[in-house]
Amino acid sequence: MRQRLGILGGSFDPIHLGHLILGERAVESLSLDRLLFVPASIPPHKQDEHLSAADQRLELVQLAVAGNPNFEVSDIEMKRGGPSYTADTLEALTEDFPKHELVLILGADMVMNLPTWHRPEQIVRLARIAAARRPDTTRIDFSSLEGLFSPDQLDWTASNLIEMPAIGISSTEIRERCAAGRSIRYLVPAPVDSYIRAHELYRG
């Protein structure tokens, strides 16, 4: 039986407890053998935004997932550089993990926008798509994806929702609190908090 490898990408600027809770929920609900956190070099939808240095964001993710045997970190997008297109990443991971079933984990809103992404047909060809649903989302209508997904793919996505608790943490809030000199304790893992303070990240 093929092992199932989850893929969770993002700018992670910085990574926070919400990301880790999503990862843990994904491992449990999708029966993942392991989950790869993939920090983006340049997220295509954030090319005009200023991001923290790639090596620092990568180190923050490594600190955050340390100690969880189900979590791993990949620097594949940072090594490649340039805009981090998911289709390119999945092609590379398919070569690196030829015996694995890839599962791409996205927020439900991002799944609905998938047809606008770079080479979306390649994305759904190479990976299952798992949608994370917030508690304030009552129903997700996947019918608009019928032209992109096969019936089997659409049924799998609709049947494998990742139910998320209400968390209310965002990387934006964390950066704003750091800039204002306020505490981010309990919003990020303790090693991440220590690293951010030691390197004076997000101080403006």
Contacts in CASP RR format, 6 or more apart in sequence:
PFRMAT RR
TARGET T0000
AUTHOR 0000-0000-0000
METHOD contacts of the structure
MODEL  1
MRQRLGILGGSFDPIHLGHLILGERAVESLSLDRLLFVPASIPPHKQDEH
LSAADQRLELVQLAVAGNPNFEVSDIEMKRGGPSYTADTLEALTEDFPKH
ELVLILGADMVMNLPTWHRPEQIVRLARIAAARRPDTTRIDFSSLEGLFS
PDQLDWTASNLIEMPAIGISSTEIRERCAAGRSIRYLVPAPVDSYIRAHE
LYRG
2 99 0 8 1.000
2 100 0 8 1.000
2 101 0 8 1.000
3 33 0 8 1.000
3 34 0 8 1.000
3 99 0 8 1.000
3 100 0 8 1.000
3 101 0 8 1.000
4 30 0 8 1.000
4 31 0 8 1.000
4 32 0 8 1.000
4 33 0 8 1.000
4 100 0 8 1.000
4 101 0 8 1.000
4 103 0 8 1.000
5 32 0 8 1.000
5 33 0 8 1.000
5 34 0 8 1.000
5 35 0 8 1.000
5 36 0 8 1.000
5 93 0 8 1.000
5 97 0 8 1.000
5 100 0 8 1.000
5 101 0 8 1.000
5 102 0 8 1.000
5 103 0 8 1.000
6 26 0 8 1.000
6 30 0 8 1.000
6 32 0 8 1.000
6 34 0 8 1.000
6 35 0 8 1.000
6 36 0 8 1.000
6 102 0 8 1.000
6 103 0 8 1.000
6 104 0 8 1.000
6 105 0 8 1.000
7 35 0 8 1.000
7 36 0 8 1.000
7 38 0 8 1.000
7 89 0 8 1.000
7 90 0 8 1.000
7 93 0 8 1.000
7 102 0 8 1.000
7 103 0 8 1.000
7 104 0 8 1.000
7 105 0 8 1.000
7 127 0 8 1.000
8 19 0 8 1.000
8 22 0 8 1.000
8 23 0 8 1.000
8 26 0 8 1.000
8 35 0 8 1.000
8 36 0 8 1.000
8 37 0 8 1.000
8 38 0 8 1.000
8 105 0 8 1.000
9 37 0 8 1.000
9 38 0 8 1.000
9 39 0 8 1.000
9 40 0 8 1.000
9 105 0 8 1.000
10 38 0 8 1.000
10 39 0 8 1.000
10 40 0 8 1.000
10 43 0 8 1.000
11 39 0 8 1.000
11 40 0 8 1.000
11 43 0 8 1.000
11 46 0 8 1.000
11 51 0 8 1.000
11 57 0 8 1.000
11 171 0 8 1.000
12 19 0 8 1.000
12 37 0 8 1.000
12 39 0 8 1.000
12 40 0 8 1.000
12 57 0 8 1.000
12 60 0 8 1.000
12 61 0 8 1.000
12 171 0 8 1.000
13 51 0 8 1.000
13 52 0 8 1.000
13 57 0 8 1.000
13 171 0 8 1.000
13 175 0 8 1.000
14 52 0 8 1.000
14 57 0 8 1.000
14 60 0 8 1.000
14 171 0 8 1.000
14 174 0 8 1.000
14 175 0 8 1.000
14 188 0 8 1.000
14 192 0 8 1.000
14 196 0 8 1.000
14 201 0 8 1.000
14 202 0 8 1.000
15 37 0 8 1.000
15 57 0 8 1.000
15 60 0 8 1.000
15 61 0 8 1.000
15 64 0 8 1.000
15 171 0 8 1.000
15 188 0 8 1.000
15 192 0 8 1.000
16 169 0 8 1.000
16 170 0 8 1.000
16 171 0 8 1.000
16 174 0 8 1.000
16 187 0 8 1.000
16 188 0 8 1.000
16 192 0 8 1.000
17 167 0 8 1.000
17 169 0 8 1.000
17 186 0 8 1.000
17 187 0 8 1.000
17 188 0 8 1.000
17 189 0 8 1.000
18 167 0 8 1.000
18 169 0 8 1.000
19 37 0 8 1.000
19 64 0 8 1.000
20 64 0 8 1.000
20 65 0 8 1.000
20 68 0 8 1.000
20 189 0 8 1.000
21 164 0 8 1.000
21 165 0 8 1.000
21 167 0 8 1.000
22 105 0 8 1.000
22 132 0 8 1.000
22 162 0 8 1.000
22 164 0 8 1.000
23 35 0 8 1.000
23 71 0 8 1.000
23 105 0 8 1.000
24 68 0 8 1.000
24 70 0 8 1.000
25 132 0 8 1.000
25 162 0 8 1.000
25 163 0 8 1.000
25 164 0 8 1.000
26 32 0 8 1.000
26 35 0 8 1.000
26 103 0 8 1.000
26 105 0 8 1.000
26 130 0 8 1.000
26 132 0 8 1.000
26 162 0 8 1.000
27 34 0 8 1.000
27 35 0 8 1.000
27 70 0 8 1.000
29 160 0 8 1.000
29 161 0 8 1.000
29 162 0 8 1.000
29 163 0 8 1.000
30 103 0 8 1.000
30 105 0 8 1.000
30 130 0 8 1.000
30 160 0 8 1.000
30 162 0 8 1.000
32 70 0 8 1.000
32 103 0 8 1.000
33 100 0 8 1.000
34 70 0 8 1.000
34 71 0 8 1.000
34 72 0 8 1.000
35 70 0 8 1.000
35 71 0 8 1.000
35 72 0 8 1.000
35 105 0 8 1.000
36 72 0 8 1.000
36 73 0 8 1.000
36 74 0 8 1.000
36 93 0 8 1.000
37 61 0 8 1.000
37 65 0 8 1.000
37 71 0 8 1.000
37 72 0 8 1.000
37 73 0 8 1.000
37 74 0 8 1.000
38 73 0 8 1.000
38 74 0 8 1.000
38 76 0 8 1.000
38 77 0 8 1.000
38 89 0 8 1.000
39 54 0 8 1.000
39 57 0 8 1.000
39 58 0 8 1.000
39 61 0 8 1.000
39 73 0 8 1.000
39 75 0 8 1.000
39 77 0 8 1.000
39 78 0 8 1.000
40 77 0 8 1.000
40 78 0 8 1.000
40 84 0 8 1.000
41 54 0 8 1.000
41 77 0 8 1.000
41 78 0 8 1.000
41 80 0 8 1.000
41 81 0 8 1.000
41 82 0 8 1.000
41 83 0 8 1.000
41 84 0 8 1.000
42 51 0 8 1.000
42 81 0 8 1.000
42 82 0 8 1.000
42 83 0 8 1.000
42 84 0 8 1.000
43 51 0 8 1.000
43 83 0 8 1.000
43 84 0 8 1.000
44 83 0 8 1.000
44 84 0 8 1.000
44 85 0 8 1.000
44 117 0 8 1.000
44 118 0 8 1.000
47 83 0 8 1.000
51 57 0 8 1.000
52 201 0 8 1.000
52 202 0 8 1.000
54 78 0 8 1.000
55 78 0 8 1.000
56 199 0 8 1.000
56 201 0 8 1.000
58 73 0 8 1.000
58 75 0 8 1.000
58 78 0 8 1.000
59 195 0 8 1.000
60 192 0 8 1.000
60 195 0 8 1.000
60 196 0 8 1.000
61 73 0 8 1.000
62 73 0 8 1.000
63 189 0 8 1.000
63 191 0 8 1.000
63 192 0 8 1.000
63 195 0 8 1.000
64 188 0 8 1.000
64 189 0 8 1.000
64 191 0 8 1.000
64 192 0 8 1.000
65 71 0 8 1.000
65 72 0 8 1.000
65 73 0 8 1.000
66 191 0 8 1.000
74 93 0 8 1.000
76 89 0 8 1.000
76 92 0 8 1.000
76 93 0 8 1.000
76 96 0 8 1.000
77 84 0 8 1.000
77 89 0 8 1.000
80 88 0 8 1.000
80 89 0 8 1.000
80 92 0 8 1.000
83 118 0 8 1.000
85 117 0 8 1.000
85 118 0 8 1.000
85 119 0 8 1.000
86 104 0 8 1.000
86 117 0 8 1.000
86 118 0 8 1.000
86 123 0 8 1.000
87 117 0 8 1.000
87 118 0 8 1.000
87 119 0 8 1.000
87 120 0 8 1.000
87 122 0 8 1.000
87 123 0 8 1.000
87 126 0 8 1.000
90 102 0 8 1.000
90 104 0 8 1.000
90 122 0 8 1.000
90 123 0 8 1.000
90 126 0 8 1.000
90 127 0 8 1.000
91 122 0 8 1.000
91 126 0 8 1.000
93 102 0 8 1.000
94 102 0 8 1.000
94 126 0 8 1.000
101 128 0 8 1.000
102 126 0 8 1.000
102 127 0 8 1.000
102 128 0 8 1.000
103 127 0 8 1.000
103 128 0 8 1.000
103 129 0 8 1.000
103 130 0 8 1.000
104 123 0 8 1.000
104 127 0 8 1.000
104 128 0 8 1.000
104 129 0 8 1.000
104 130 0 8 1.000
105 130 0 8 1.000
105 132 0 8 1.000
105 162 0 8 1.000
106 114 0 8 1.000
106 129 0 8 1.000
106 130 0 8 1.000
106 131 0 8 1.000
106 132 0 8 1.000
107 131 0 8 1.000
107 132 0 8 1.000
107 133 0 8 1.000
108 131 0 8 1.000
108 132 0 8 1.000
108 133 0 8 1.000
108 134 0 8 1.000
108 137 0 8 1.000
108 140 0 8 1.000
108 161 0 8 1.000
111 129 0 8 1.000
111 131 0 8 1.000
111 140 0 8 1.000
111 142 0 8 1.000
111 145 0 8 1.000
111 157 0 8 1.000
112 140 0 8 1.000
112 142 0 8 1.000
112 144 0 8 1.000
112 145 0 8 1.000
114 120 0 8 1.000
114 123 0 8 1.000
114 124 0 8 1.000
114 129 0 8 1.000
114 145 0 8 1.000
114 148 0 8 1.000
115 144 0 8 1.000
115 145 0 8 1.000
115 147 0 8 1.000
115 148 0 8 1.000
117 123 0 8 1.000
120 148 0 8 1.000
121 148 0 8 1.000
123 129 0 8 1.000
124 148 0 8 1.000
124 149 0 8 1.000
124 150 0 8 1.000
124 153 0 8 1.000
128 153 0 8 1.000
128 156 0 8 1.000
128 157 0 8 1.000
128 160 0 8 1.000
129 149 0 8 1.000
129 153 0 8 1.000
129 156 0 8 1.000
129 157 0 8 1.000
130 157 0 8 1.000
130 160 0 8 1.000
130 161 0 8 1.000
130 162 0 8 1.000
131 140 0 8 1.000
131 157 0 8 1.000
131 161 0 8 1.000
131 162 0 8 1.000
132 161 0 8 1.000
132 162 0 8 1.000
132 164 0 8 1.000
133 140 0 8 1.000
133 161 0 8 1.000
133 162 0 8 1.000
133 163 0 8 1.000
133 164 0 8 1.000
134 164 0 8 1.000
134 166 0 8 1.000
135 163 0 8 1.000
135 164 0 8 1.000
135 165 0 8 1.000
135 166 0 8 1.000
136 166 0 8 1.000
140 158 0 8 1.000
140 161 0 8 1.000
142 149 0 8 1.000
142 154 0 8 1.000
142 157 0 8 1.000
142 158 0 8 1.000
145 154 0 8 1.000
145 157 0 8 1.000
146 154 0 8 1.000
149 157 0 8 1.000
169 187 0 8 1.000
173 187 0 8 1.000
174 184 0 8 1.000
174 187 0 8 1.000
174 188 0 8 1.000
174 202 0 8 1.000
175 202 0 8 1.000
177 183 0 8 1.000
177 184 0 8 1.000
177 187 0 8 1.000
178 184 0 8 1.000
178 196 0 8 1.000
178 201 0 8 1.000
178 202 0 8 1.000
178 203 0 8 1.000
179 202 0 8 1.000
179 203 0 8 1.000
179 204 0 8 1.000
181 203 0 8 1.000
184 193 0 8 1.000
184 196 0 8 1.000
185 193 0 8 1.000
188 196 0 8 1.000
195 201 0 8 1.000
196 202 0 8 1.000
END
